């Protein structure tokens, strides 16, 4: 029997970046906030320190910082006609766990989406006509515009101290930045990181072809920075251990370095770790949440009543929380009815490897997670898609982040997988290869969705989330096209051999691609096609807010974190200035 | 390819590396330390190995060691550039991983029901890595005993052909598709070759020296500006920094 605790104003589920931001703002506004985190407490000292932190086997291969999949995996299948099976080991994507969430192990790539992305359905129709889209695509507008989000993007970048070069300040194109970006109100908080050799080679070739290379916006900082919360970050030293690792140097912007110390000092906030929320509780009308039920680290069950519940989990966990709680109608792909789990999307990643002679020394291990150089000329809708038969695109960049050799030892196509020839090729190419990443958009499609698995359960006895996903044909055509453009850049760099690897289907969970899972609790203008309104408030249960990349109606050509930060500040603004003053539906259905 | 006898094989790989444990276990009699002055990747003469340098196998039994040592060395062979899997003590890495938490199913979701699934759904066997190796090594041993040629007594070409039969999945190992076993064998060989020496392979950071990876070293703030220049520092293992160096932040207490 659950022990019932004293009611609080707000319960936050998940204390990652989003949960930290929400809790900090609402606690500062005087509300009593409890943060429930399923993982452990961790801090830069001692948890992220050497010698242990630069350990490729432990963190890269064995995935030490990730969600405990022995207790809480997902199940997966490519299509609804198959039987989903549990993902017994993480590979394709790596959700984190513990205080600070997945952002602790991010690369720090801090892009904004473009104005076009937020009105994708409308603008695609306007530019290419009503019949251009493949019939399986279910893309839609976000219900919020870039202009509305711009101040919140700005605030998030200044929280992180992001290092970059503006390309468009209030409509004025800036030399050295990305001319395709939507207008920003001011320059980045810190200058770009130094350019590594791969980036310099790419910049020269891409410029020569008439493209517009610019430095990757990085939240591994180029110089010391004090953020508006009064926290100080250090200069990144390019150690090459960002993604899948935590930063020992206070140089990567993560909750621990940019906000958690402020939150934890506020007596209005209480952090409880090791707490696995089982469900959001509803009253008999099913229109009002009464709090949450969770099980703590030693197995005791608690009911935490609250006036407001905000779920701030990683995308797939937000979807599951709503399904387990009976909030919103689950999506049915056969009828197209229902919304929870609908428009699950991902990212369409391709690669190009350029192999040089041995006199070109690359030193791939000197990098941060975001110290590359890239172009947006083939991203989003920055090029004319007429006659191409697809929408979307990818950034193309020399954005390799490391030379950690268990996972990074590029060899040309046709090299045997083992033996003498393999070893020879590894030695020959390790220090003489430039890798491009092609970071492609992912369009929502009718057949891709998430629901509860009928068979497999987690350690607490609850159904796993079941993901049904394969790449839509639209996205595979996009990958093919953009890869052909990137191969031309590789050749222009003077590489001896250039190998293009456009993403092919079927999607496999056995190969790492990205941890950019999106959708499933999407935001929008109508309760028929979205789970939350434009302020991220659940249509069906107004005292529940859902904040995460699960709000994205489809995924764009860039890493999702910065947009999530902006959406979070946008929702916080609505919570503080609208909802908490008058707790009601912020948008009438 | 020149036919390699068990004797010449052991001698040649033993020269630049540890002696295979088969010598320890008495499976091969009379192998002597090589007389030729083998040169490792760091350019120094290989010191004579003593009993203390040999891996102490805790997980593998004597017969299993014979297969693992020979198979790993075919996957990553010694060559003119330096040691292969044996010289890098990769079998020792296998032994410690399979005998520890990883072998016991660390980070592996282990609830049924069980179904083979599609290739896109990944590993779906009930076996832990330790159970998978035990099961498959027993099957391999039986298969080759029936053919009257233990793996470690085959020529290198024969060994490669047998490994390819495992890789292709044509072979079945007591119900396990052989490609599943082979993929794990290969992945772990690469891990043991390139992982920090603290895990028992990559002995003396030999693999890192061969490719020029500086290991746990972590400061390229100045070096990154020297585009195209080779970075000459010796690699650094976690073990060299055993006491650690704590990066304290002046404003943030350690406990948050």
Interface residues (C-beta under 8 A of the other chain):
Chain A: X41 X43 X44 X45 X46 X49 X50 X51 X52 X54 X55 X56 X57 X61 X62 X63 X69 X70 X73 X76 X77 X78 X82 X83 X85 X86 X87 X88 X89 X90 X91 X194 X196 X197 X200 X231 X232 X235 X237 X238 X239 X240 X241 X248 X249 X250 X256 X257 X260 X261 X264 X360 X361 X363 X365 X366 X367 X403 X404 X405 X406 X409 X417 X418 X419 X420 X422 X423 X424 X426 X427 X430 X431 X455 X456 X457 X506 X507 X508 X509 X510
Chain B: X74 X75 X76 X77 X79 X81 X84 X102 X105 X106 X107 X108 X109 X110 X111 X113 X115 X117 X118 X119 X120 X121 X122 X123 X124 X160 X163 X167 X186 X189 X190 X191 X194 X195 X196 X198 X199 X207 X208 X210 X211 X212 X213 X214 X215 X216 X218 X219 X220 X221 X223 X224 X225 X227 X228 X229 X230 X231 X238 X239 X241 X242 X244 X245 X246 X247 X248 X249 X250 X251 X252 X254 X255 X256
